Amino acid sequence: MAEREKTYWWHLGRLKIIESYINKLAKESNLRILNVGCGTGGTIKMLQKYGQVDNVDISDDAIKFMKKEGFNNIYKVDGIKLPFKDKQYDLVVAFDVLEHIDEHGAAMAEWKRVLKDDGAILITVPAYQWLWTQHDVSLHHKRRYTSSSLKKIAKSVGLKPKKVSYAITFSLPLVVGFRYLNKLLHKKTTEETSYVNVPDWLNRAFTKILYGEASLHRVTSLPIGTSVIGAFRK
């Protein structure tokens, strides 16, 4: 995963899209940021441009890897409870985390608890339950979302949607075709094989397409995509 985050088009493009949202949410440059589900740290350097970043994860392997890589402010958590006081953070981010949590409403309420009154939460999740395949099982997903369902769960805990959009749009027909072909062929998918290896030139081309999509997100919302991205405020 750490290597993929450095080079794979999906990670590079998603990071650029995320950054386009943070640029709009950030009222200042010295934010206190909580990175929920930091994984192997692919988003941390980008987040550090906006302020001090605290990182949490439930995985012992992830925590050990992050510390070995020299990252600071790494905290191990069990479940959804966070070891922080109320109203500590200007921005809470959770990138492809919510779909792994059974009690996703309670998790979002906990993220809201540590958020300052004028703070924001930025979330990405996989889109469309009808896209569910062995890929989701291998990655331990509990569900997939629509823009409406993500808004609904946020509103249920008192968060106000500022912008919710689909993302990674161009790849939707490719993903649909690839996953249903695997299902038709009864081909099992693992965390590694869920990545489709592409030539370097195509990887660069896909990355550039998503960089272009990031520019679109600055001015509009997109009607379809393989992910949902949502910005919310208290």
Backbone hydrogen bonds, N-H to C=O, Kabsch-Sander energy under -0.5 kcal/mol:
donor,donor_aa,acceptor,acceptor_aa,energy
5,E,1,M,-2.4
6,K,2,A,-0.7
6,K,3,E,-0.7
7,T,3,E,-0.9
7,T,4,R,-0.7
8,Y,4,R,-3.0
12,L,8,Y,-2.4
13,G,9,W,-2.9
14,R,10,W,-2.4
15,L,11,H,-2.2
16,K,12,L,-1.6
17,I,13,G,-2.0
18,I,14,R,-2.9
19,E,15,L,-2.3
20,S,16,K,-1.5
21,Y,17,I,-1.2
21,Y,18,I,-0.6
22,I,18,I,-2.2
23,N,19,E,-2.3
24,K,20,S,-0.6
24,K,21,Y,-0.7
25,L,21,Y,-2.0
26,A,22,I,-2.8
27,K,25,L,-0.5
31,L,29,S,-0.5
31,L,50,Y,-3.1
33,I,31,L,-0.6
33,I,52,Q,-3.1
34,L,91,L,-2.5
35,N,33,I,-0.5
35,N,54,D,-3.3
36,V,34,L,-0.8
36,V,93,V,-3.0
37,G,56,V,-1.5
38,C,56,V,-2.1
41,G,38,C,-2.3
44,I,41,G,-1.0
45,K,41,G,-0.6
47,L,43,T,-2.2
48,Q,44,I,-2.5
49,K,45,K,-0.6
49,K,46,M,-1.1
50,Y,47,L,-2.1
51,G,48,Q,-0.6
52,Q,31,L,-1.9
54,D,33,I,-2.9
55,N,73,N,-3.0
56,V,35,N,-2.3
57,D,75,Y,-1.7
60,D,58,I,-0.5
63,I,59,S,-2.2
64,K,60,D,-2.5
65,F,61,D,-2.4
66,M,62,A,-2.7
67,K,63,I,-2.2
68,K,64,K,-2.2
69,E,65,F,-1.8
70,G,67,K,-1.2
71,F,66,M,-2.2
75,Y,55,N,-2.8
77,V,57,D,-2.0
79,G,77,V,-0.5
81,K,78,D,-0.6
84,F,82,L,-1.0
87,K,113,R,-2.3
88,Q,114,V,-1.6
89,Y,114,V,-2.7
90,D,32,R,-2.0
91,L,32,R,-1.8
92,V,120,A,-2.3
93,V,34,L,-2.9
94,A,122,L,-2.2
95,F,36,V,-0.5
96,D,94,A,-0.8
96,D,124,T,-2.1
97,V,124,T,-0.7
100,H,97,V,-2.4
101,I,98,L,-1.6
104,H,102,D,-1.4
107,A,103,E,-2.0
108,M,104,H,-2.1
109,A,105,G,-2.1
110,E,106,A,-1.9
111,W,107,A,-2.1
112,K,108,M,-2.1
113,R,109,A,-1.8
114,V,110,E,-1.3
115,L,112,K,-1.4
116,K,89,Y,-3.3
119,G,116,K,-2.2
120,A,90,D,-2.1
121,I,232,F,-2.8
122,L,92,V,-2.5
123,I,230,G,-2.5
124,T,94,A,-1.8
125,V,228,V,-2.2
127,A,226,T,-2.5
128,Y,145,Y,-3.1
131,L,128,Y,-1.5
132,W,129,Q,-2.0
136,D,133,T,-1.0
137,V,133,T,-1.3
138,S,134,Q,-2.9
139,L,135,H,-1.3
140,H,137,V,-1.5
141,H,136,D,-2.7
142,K,99,E,-3.7
143,R,99,E,-0.7
145,Y,126,P,-2.6
150,L,146,T,-2.0
151,K,147,S,-2.0
152,K,148,S,-2.4
153,I,149,S,-2.0
154,A,150,L,-1.9
155,K,151,K,-2.8
156,S,152,K,-1.8
157,V,153,I,-0.6
157,V,154,A,-1.1
158,G,155,K,-1.6
159,L,154,A,-2.4
160,K,233,R,-3.6
162,K,231,A,-3.1
163,K,231,A,-1.6
165,S,229,I,-2.7
166,Y,222,L,-1.9
167,A,227,S,-2.4
172,L,169,T,-1.8
175,V,171,S,-3.0
176,V,172,L,-2.7
177,G,173,P,-2.2
178,F,174,L,-2.5
179,R,175,V,-2.7
180,Y,176,V,-2.2
181,L,177,G,-1.7
182,N,178,F,-2.0
183,K,179,R,-2.2
184,L,180,Y,-2.3
185,L,181,L,-2.2
186,H,183,K,-0.9
187,K,182,N,-2.9
188,K,186,H,-0.6
194,S,190,T,-1.6
195,Y,192,E,-1.5
197,N,195,Y,-0.7
203,N,199,P,-2.5
204,R,200,D,-2.4
205,A,201,W,-1.8
206,F,202,L,-2.9
207,T,203,N,-2.0
208,K,204,R,-2.2
209,I,205,A,-2.0
210,L,206,F,-2.0
211,Y,207,T,-2.0
212,G,208,K,-2.1
213,E,209,I,-2.0
214,A,210,L,-2.1
215,S,211,Y,-1.2
216,L,212,G,-1.3
217,H,213,E,-2.0
218,R,214,A,-0.8
218,R,215,S,-0.6
219,V,216,L,-1.7
220,T,216,L,-1.9
222,L,166,Y,-0.5
226,T,167,A,-1.1
226,T,168,I,-0.9
227,S,167,A,-1.9
228,V,125,V,-3.0
229,I,165,S,-3.1
230,G,123,I,-2.7
231,A,163,K,-3.0
232,F,121,I,-2.7
233,R,160,K,-2.3
234,K,119,G,-1.0
